[in-house]
Amino acid sequence: MRVLTWSAFVLALTMGSALSVPAQAQAYDPRYPVCMKVYEGRWGGEWIDCSYTSLPQCRATASGRAAMCDLNPFFAPPQPPPRRAHRRHR
């Protein structure tokens, strides 16, 4: 009986701590090929802005800021629609 009680207690503690941690959202927007990571100096915060279509565009925006530009690892280029096979009627 003690084992069952302790097991339930440990399970409750584990589930409670897992539920209290906030979920992380995906930071990268897969629609754009370039992202800028911006660093906040004083409080140590940072965020990622994936709204750039080229590295020069991102670098121009990042100029003079504590930021760096990089390729988006989750970029998914639009796929052309599949070609339909032509059927020959005889």
TADACOR-V492764 format. One line per field, one symbol per residue. ss: DSSP state (H for helix, E for strand, L for the rest). psi: psi as a letter, one per 30 degrees, with the letter a starting at -180 (. if undefined). burial: 1 if it has 16 or more other C-alpha atoms within 10 Angstrom, else 0. A space follows every 50 residues. Layout:
ss->???
psi->???
burial->???
//
This chain:
ss->LHHHHHHHHHHHHHHHHHHLLLLLLLLLLLLLLEEEEEELLLLLLEEEEE EELLHHHHHHHHLLLLEEEEELLLLLLLLLLLLLLLLLLL
psi->eeeeeeeeeeeeeeeeeeffkkkklkfkjffkfkkkjkkkeefglllkji gkfleeeeeeefkglillklkjfgkjkkklkkkkkkkkk.
burial->00000000000000000000000000011111111101100000000111 1100100110010000111011001000000000000000
//
